[in-house]
């Protein structure tokens, strides 16, 4: 009988192996970081089970460029195999380490099968494996201290969804008109494990382009979350609202991503909890 490792332990193992992989890939670990011209590597965070027994493989990435954002369409240079090149991965890549950006659903009987994500950026190719080995099972809805991810809703009445798989809505917009983006969030406001309770908002938000043919300009990429009262999920001790707008440079089909972090910070300090994703699919007309 296998023993399931605690989420914290698995997080540290994954973080350590990922760090070793980066050193091996770069071969020059002490080389100064560059603004542009470097590779992008996918990051296998682990996997978790859905209520129906299917598996969600959680994936992020590391863009080694300090300033260079890149668009790599799904296809030969941005492909997940087997099963079709496009498995919902991002085509727009922000600089730096981006945690748990998307999930890939595989069946309960996926077993020892494996997917690979190949990225070609600035002429450099990286490939990572993705699987459901029991060693990499995550607990993204609660960490070892009982903390849980924020809830995100696109309306005051919900629905409110938490966790990296998140939820999505579809909107339409015109290139000439800023699109209003309103969010309602709630959180258990679980205090950090060490030090005093922060005076900052228990929830922080970050908007970014996930896919799309043109440039997306946000009035506030990290809008302020103002405290607001509404019928939040029962576990919530904090509820708030945040608003921004997005303007699109050209027509087409876009996907915007918003990530909500609690006081544990981006990537949950490597423990794979506690953040939530949501997506907005926007059909932009001239």
Helices and strands as residue ranges (DSSP letters): H 7-26, E 40-49, E 55-63, E 70-71, E 78-81, E 92-93, E 96-106, G 108-110, E 115-121, E 124-130, G 134-136, E 151-153, E 161-162, E 167-174, E 179-187, E 204-211, E 216-218, E 226-227, E 238-248, E 252-261, G 266-270, E 275-285
